[in-house]
Amino acid sequence: MERTAIQIVKAFQEAGHEAYFAGGSVRDMLMEREPEDYDIATSAKPDEIEKIVDAIHLESKTIPIGKEFGVILGVVNGHHFEIATFRSDSSYSDGRRPDAVIFTSAKEDAVRRDFTINGLFYDPIKKEVLDFVEGQKDIKEKKVRFIGEAHERIKEDHLRLLRGVRFKNNFGFDYSSRTESAIRELAHLVDNVSRERVADELTKMLLHPHRSHSMKELDELTILERILPEVTAGKGVKQPTQYHQEGDVFTHVLKALHDMPEEFVSKELVWAVLLHDIGKPATFEEREDRVHFDTHAELSAKMARNVCQRMKLSKAETVKITWLIGHHMTIGLIPKMRRAHQVQLFWNPWFEDLMRLHYCDEHGSHPVDLSLYDEIMKLYEEFKSEPLLEDHFKPILTGLDLQEEFNLKPGPQLKEILEELRFAQIEGVVKDGDEARKFVSGYLSD
């Protein structure tokens, strides 16, 4: 991808234009990180961008994703590059996009960006960094600093509140004093950001190893209570000290996020860990023996579905997240379940993530007790080693067979017999047609 990005820059420069790598890719290169993508900034106007990219080779093409703002998507060698004309922005009346843009110089383009560490350019042909905002200094000093006046940068695009928190925590940086005070003072402006954009930033934080630090800081800056009040509602909600000496529900969730092994991480799982106990405040009950949260898993799943829909997560992601949360207390029942019910869970493609959620849930508690996790994983490994396991799920007798041979009619009784017959197959009680017929006869007699 980098080689293609250099090829594009070279094509623009040979056509007589300035062209550089811009923003995050330059920051990542200077931090010795592999860039996820390469944005390119140029003096070429949008129409010229289209002509130059289209001429690179026959399969090159452009998509005018934001042509009115000078932004063209270039597709070269199968890679996508955002190519933008140097610009200066006018006012931002919607707190997201400029009302108008003026095509200008590289320096003017740099000073209209958000943070100094994102305001750098790099010429891959001359191998030179162009730094108009002291971004290299802030990278060296590990500082997140707004370019220019911090309050104005936030008012231009309110999402910068979340981006600042993400950069600070994901990179292990500190804020400059003015940056932190501006984020704290203008935290309320996050209310104006679309939940979809909020969710995208939250996901980027949650997928990073510093996910717990980010959530804690969002809380301290009063941003988290505005975007996820269901999570901060756990603050001050005490838990049974026999199992949760770490503190309240919110502390438990932060610890569960903090101790999540990186090999477990997926989008659905990090959201499930974050939301798995949001039903506890509403189900809190203090009895003589201890604190109880009866049915909190079911309520948490319902509330999580509302959160996922509000955040515009996909339907598939929402279904999985809510299933994991809704079943996370089922784990304790598995060792005593009849074999057929165990196998039903083991066979579920999300079972391993359910156990990962349980692992994080246990690590979010103090003291940590993984005895149940180990016991169930042993059962699961035994299950996976069984030969021809899928044959247990092929019905020996179908509903039509039962209707014809036993004069049964469609309805609840037929459904119940088919389910019990399948359980008997899974548990090895029934192995062939004769045993199946005998089982049904006995069931009907009883």
C-alpha positions, 0 to 999 in steps of 0.5 A: 500500500505504501508503494502505491501511495508513493506512486500517486504522490509521484504522479501529482508531483510530475504533473507540477503539483505539490503532493504529500502524505498527510495526517495520521499516516505521517504521525504513525510513521514518525511514531514507528507504527504501521499506518493503517491507511495513507491520506494524500494532500495536494495543491491539485484541484478536485477535477485535476485529482480525478484526471491524474489518478485516472491516468495512473493506469487503466484500472485506476478510478476515482469516487467523488466522496466529498468533491465539494470539500475537495476530497476525492477517493482514489482507487489504485492497485486495489487500494483506497486513498483519500486525496484532498486539495489543500484547503482552509475552512470557513465556519462550522455551523453544524459542529461537524462540517465547514460551511464552505472551503477555500482551496489554499496552501499546505501551511493553511491546510495544516493549521485548520486540522485538529491536533498538532500530531495530525497536522504533519505532511511528508514528502516520500520522494524527497523524504522530508517532513513538513511541520507547520504546527510543531507536531514533531515536538509534541510527538517527541514529548508525547502531548495531545495538543489542539492546533491554535485555540482549543475551544475553537477547534472543538466547536468546529467539530464536536467529535474532536472531544472523543478523538482527543481522548482516544489519541491520548489513551491509545498512544499513552500521551498526556494532554497539554493543559489547554487541551484538557481544560477545553475538553472538560469545559465543552464536554456537553457538546458531545450531545450534538454528535451523531451516535454513529460517529460516537460509536465509531470512536468508542469502538476504536477505544474499546479495541485498544489495550488501553480500553479501560483507561479510555472509559475511565477518562471519559467518565472523569471528563463527564463525557461517558455519562452523556453518551452511555448513562447506562454504564455510569449508572453503575457508579455507587451500586455496591455488590456482594463483598463475598464475590466483589471486593473490587468495589461498585458495578462501574469499577467491576466493569472497568476491571473486566475491560482492563484484564481482557486478554488481547487474543479475546478481543473482538468488536462484539465482545468488548461491547458485551463486556462494557454492557454486561451488567447495565441491568444491575442498578435496576435489579439491586436488592439488599437482603439479609444474606447479601446483595442480589441482582436477580434477572439482571442478565436478562434486563442487561440484554434488553438495555444493551439492545437499546444501546446498540440500536441507539449507537447504530451498530449493525443488526448482526452485531446487536444480536450477538452482543445481546445474546452474550449478555443475556446468557452470561449468568447461564454459565453457572448452570452448565455443570449441572445441566443435562448433557443435551442442554450442555451440548446445545450451548457447546454447539452454538458458534458463540459459545467460546465468546460466551466463555471469554465474557465469563473469563473477563467477568471473573477477572473483573471481580476480586478475588478472581475465581476461575474454577468454574471457567476451568471446569466448563472448558474441560467439559467443552474440550471433551465435547469437541473431541467426540467423533462424528458429533454432528450425527447426534443432531440428525433426527432418526425419526421426523415429525412426519414419521411420528404422525404416520407411525403413532397417529400423532397430530401437529401440535405441542405434544409432537414438538415436545416428543421430537425435542425429547427424542433429540435430547435422547440421541445427544445423550446416547440413550437412543442410537437407532430407529428401533430404540427411537420407536421404543423411546416414543412408545414409552414416552406416550405410555407415561 
